[in-house]
Amino acid sequence: MVEKGITGLISGIKRMEIHDGDGLRTTVFFKGCPLKCVWCHNPESISYQPQTALFRDKCIGCGSCAAVCRSGAVSLDGRAVIDHEKCRACFACADVCPVGAAVGYGKRYTVSGLLDEIMLDEPFFAEGKGGVTLSGGECLTQPEFALALAERLHGEGISVDIDTCGYVGRGVLERISRFTDTFLYDIKAVDPEVHRRCTGKDNRLILDNLKYLSGAGCRIEIRFPLVVGMNDTETPRIAELLSRTPGVTGVRVLRYHNLAASRYSALGMKNTLPEPLTTDRDTSDAAEVFRRYGVSVISDG
């Protein structure tokens, strides 16, 4: 594959992950997502543009950030204050902040550059029977970069999982499936109105793509983010769908939390996180529904 000129915008890399596929994995978070899930726990990955976050509770008021800001976006009021409208996301403030209060989300990589970063973890992949998971945001909305990276990783003998919301073109799935070991596929609702209310989009494309991957013989792990009061009534519908979908290895019921609240504030974004939080009882009840339909439940522990 010709990689010249192909770059990707990455919001972050997490290592030694155990919930993003089999074994120990390095998860690469692509920036940008076509959905607007009201419970999104990665708000820094929603926008397709670089963003600066300022965590004021960490700020020590040293003024280093304001001194290097060339757009006049950062000022001091005891602690640093950022005007996100003025911010150009140059990340100069993040580079000089001594305590990590200023953070830049959205670094542009070449395929080779990101591969070099990932390969630092190569010793752990074999030992931990893991690999690399491309996530987001939605990694497949940067299709050429995701495809080139997945191909290179497979060429190195490294397992590749694709964590996707499924709201992507069929052609993208067809191309990347050749280099994918498992699709970690989000199903948030079967009812289109519920899905639209939760994500801002219809789910026909998502369900059609699930059917395609199943028919193509792909290995699929379903991820169901359970949010009480939003999509908890969808559990039986999803269970019934999965019970007749070949290739599904099981479902992982994701417990909703609001740990991302501070990132919404730091990014200057409206906090859409709903209440109440999902409890252990909620997730165990949902798991029991899936088991009644003969669907394996993957433990998140």
C-alpha positions in Angstrom: 0.0 0.0 0.0 1.2 3.5 -0.8 1.4 5.5 2.4 2.9 8.7 1.1 1.0 11.7 2.4 -1.4 9.7 4.6 -1.7 11.0 8.1 -4.1 10.5 10.9 -5.3 12.6 13.8 -4.9 10.8 17.1 -6.4 11.9 20.4 -4.4 9.5 22.6 -2.8 6.1 23.1 -3.4 3.9 26.0 -1.2 0.9 26.9 -1.8 -2.4 28.8 -5.5 -2.3 28.2 -7.5 -5.4 29.1 -11.1 -4.4 28.1 -10.5 -3.6 24.4 -10.2 -7.1 22.9 -8.2 -10.2 23.8 -5.2 -10.1 26.0 -3.0 -7.0 26.8 -3.6 -4.4 24.1 -2.4 -1.0 23.0 -5.5 1.1 22.2 -5.1 4.0 19.7 -7.9 6.6 19.9 -8.7 8.3 16.6 -10.1 11.8 16.7 -13.6 12.4 15.3 -16.9 10.6 15.5 -20.1 10.8 13.4 -22.3 10.1 16.4 -23.1 12.3 19.3 -23.9 9.9 22.1 -25.2 11.8 25.1 -23.2 9.5 27.4 -19.9 9.8 25.5 -17.0 9.0 27.8 -14.3 10.2 25.3 -15.4 13.8 24.6 -11.9 14.7 23.4 -12.5 12.3 20.5 -15.8 13.7 19.2 -14.4 16.6 17.2 -12.4 16.1 14.0 -10.2 19.1 15.0 -7.3 19.3 17.5 -8.4 20.7 20.9 -6.8 22.1 24.0 -8.1 21.1 27.4 -7.4 23.0 30.6 -7.9 21.2 33.9 -8.1 24.1 36.3 -8.2 21.9 39.4 -4.6 20.9 38.6 -3.4 24.4 37.8 -0.8 26.0 40.1 -1.1 29.5 38.6 2.5 29.7 37.5 1.6 31.5 34.3 3.8 29.5 32.0 0.9 28.8 29.6 -0.1 32.4 29.3 3.5 33.4 28.6 3.7 31.2 25.5 0.2 31.6 24.1 0.4 33.5 20.8 -3.3 33.7 20.3 -4.2 35.4 23.5 -6.4 32.5 24.5 -4.9 31.9 27.9 -5.1 34.4 30.8 -4.6 34.2 34.6 -7.3 34.7 37.2 -5.4 33.1 40.1 -5.4 30.0 37.9 -5.2 29.8 34.2 -8.3 30.5 32.1 -8.7 29.5 28.4 -10.9 31.1 25.8 -11.6 28.1 23.5 -12.9 30.4 20.8 -9.4 32.0 20.5 -7.4 28.9 21.0 -5.6 27.6 17.9 -4.7 24.3 19.4 -1.0 24.8 18.9 -0.4 23.0 22.2 2.4 25.4 23.3 0.7 25.7 26.7 0.6 21.9 27.1 4.3 21.7 26.2 5.3 24.0 29.0 2.8 23.2 31.8 4.7 21.6 34.6 1.8 19.8 36.2 -0.2 18.5 33.2 -3.1 21.0 33.6 -3.0 21.9 29.9 -3.4 18.9 27.6 -3.5 18.8 23.8 -5.8 16.3 22.1 -5.1 15.7 18.4 -1.6 14.8 17.3 -1.0 14.2 13.6 0.9 11.0 12.8 2.3 9.4 9.7 1.7 5.6 9.5 5.3 4.9 10.1 5.5 7.4 13.0 2.6 5.8 14.8 3.8 2.3 14.1 7.1 3.2 15.7 5.2 4.4 18.8 3.1 1.2 18.9 6.0 -1.1 18.4 7.5 0.0 21.7 4.9 -2.3 23.2 5.7 -5.3 21.0 7.2 -7.4 23.8 3.9 -7.3 25.7 1.8 -8.4 22.8 3.2 -11.9 22.6 3.5 -12.3 26.4 0.0 -11.0 27.1 -1.6 -12.6 24.0 -2.8 -9.3 22.9 -2.2 -6.7 20.2 -3.5 -3.3 19.0 -7.1 -2.0 19.0 -8.0 1.0 16.8 -10.7 3.0 18.6 -12.0 6.5 18.9 -14.0 8.5 18.2 -14.6 6.4 15.2 -11.3 5.1 13.6 -13.0 4.2 10.3 -13.9 7.8 9.5 -10.2 8.2 8.9 -10.3 5.2 6.5 -7.1 5.4 4.5 -4.9 5.9 7.6 -6.7 3.2 9.6 -6.4 0.8 6.7 -2.7 1.5 6.1 -1.9 1.1 9.8 -3.9 -2.1 10.2 -2.1 -3.6 7.1 1.3 -2.6 8.5 0.5 -4.1 11.9 -0.7 -7.4 10.4 2.5 -7.4 8.4 4.3 -7.4 11.7 2.3 -10.3 12.9 0.3 -8.2 15.4 -3.3 -8.8 16.2 -5.6 -5.9 15.1 -9.1 -5.3 16.6 -11.4 -2.5 15.2 -13.6 -0.8 17.8 -16.4 0.8 15.7 -19.8 2.3 16.0 -20.7 0.9 12.6 -21.8 4.2 11.2 -19.4 4.0 8.2 -19.5 3.1 4.5 -19.7 -0.6 3.6 -16.6 -0.3 1.4 -14.5 0.7 4.4 -15.5 -2.4 6.3 -14.9 -4.6 3.3 -11.3 -3.3 2.9 -10.3 -3.3 6.5 -11.8 -6.7 7.3 -8.8 -8.4 5.6 -6.5 -7.0 8.4 -8.9 -7.3 11.3 -9.0 -10.1 13.9 -12.1 -9.0 15.7 -14.6 -6.2 15.3 -15.6 -4.7 18.6 -19.0 -3.5 17.4 -21.2 -1.1 19.3 -24.9 -1.7 19.4 -26.7 0.9 21.4 -30.3 0.3 20.4 -32.4 -1.6 17.9 -35.4 0.8 17.9 -34.4 3.6 15.5 -36.1 6.3 17.5 -34.3 5.3 20.7 -31.0 5.3 18.8 -31.7 8.7 17.2 -32.5 10.1 20.7 -29.3 8.7 22.2 -26.9 9.4 19.3 -28.4 11.9 17.0 -28.4 9.4 14.1 -30.6 6.6 12.7 -29.2 3.1 13.1 -30.2 1.4 9.8 -26.6 1.7 8.5 -25.2 0.2 11.7 -27.6 -2.8 11.7 -27.0 -3.4 8.0 -23.2 -3.3 8.5 -23.5 -5.8 11.4 -25.4 -8.1 9.0 -22.7 -7.7 6.4 -19.9 -8.5 8.8 -21.8 -11.5 10.0 -22.4 -12.8 6.5 -18.7 -12.2 5.6 -17.6 -14.6 8.4 -16.0 -11.9 10.6 -15.4 -12.4 14.3 -17.6 -9.9 16.2 -17.7 -8.9 19.9 -20.7 -6.7 20.6 -20.4 -3.8 23.0 -23.6 -2.6 24.7 -23.3 0.6 26.7 -26.1 0.3 29.2 -27.5 3.7 30.3 -30.5 3.6 32.6 -33.3 5.7 31.4 -31.8 6.0 27.9 -31.5 2.5 26.3 -32.1 0.0 29.1 -35.4 -1.1 27.6 -33.6 -2.2 24.4 -31.8 -5.1 26.1 -34.3 -7.8 25.0 -34.4 -6.5 21.4 -30.6 -6.5 21.2 -30.4 -9.9 22.7 -32.9 -11.3 20.2 -30.9 -9.7 17.3 -27.6 -11.2 18.5 -29.1 -14.7 19.0 -29.7 -14.9 15.3 -26.4 -13.2 14.2 -23.6 -15.7 13.3 -20.1 -14.7 14.1 -21.0 -12.9 17.4 -18.7 -14.3 20.1 -20.5 -12.6 22.8 -21.6 -9.3 24.3 -19.8 -7.0 26.7 -22.3 -5.0 28.8 -20.5 -1.6 29.4 -21.4 0.0 32.7 -22.1 3.7 32.2 -20.2 6.1 34.4 -19.6 9.9 34.5 -15.8 9.9 34.9 -15.5 12.1 31.8 -17.3 15.1 33.4 -14.0 16.9 34.1 -12.9 16.5 30.4 -16.1 18.1 29.2 -15.4 21.1 31.4 -11.7 21.3 30.5 -12.5 21.2 26.8 -15.2 23.9 27.1 -17.9 21.5 25.9 -21.4 21.1 27.2 -21.7 18.2 29.6 -24.4 15.9 28.2 -23.8 13.1 30.6 -27.1 11.7 31.9 -28.1 10.6 35.4 -28.5 8.1 37.1 -25.4 6.0 36.8 -25.6 2.4 35.9 -25.3 0.0 38.9 -23.9 -3.5 39.3 -27.5 -4.7 39.6 -28.4 -3.0 36.3 -25.6 -4.7 34.4 -26.2 -8.1 36.0 -29.9 -7.9 35.1 -29.0 -7.1 31.5 -26.5 -9.9 31.3 -29.1 -12.3 32.5 -31.4 -11.2 29.6 -28.6 -11.9 27.1 -28.0 -15.4 28.6 -31.7 -16.3 28.4 -31.4 -15.7 24.6 -28.3 -17.9 24.4 -25.9 -15.0 24.0 -22.6 -15.3 25.8 -21.7 -12.5 28.1 -18.1 -11.3 28.3 -17.0 -10.4 31.7 -15.6 -6.9 32.2 -13.7 -7.9 35.2 
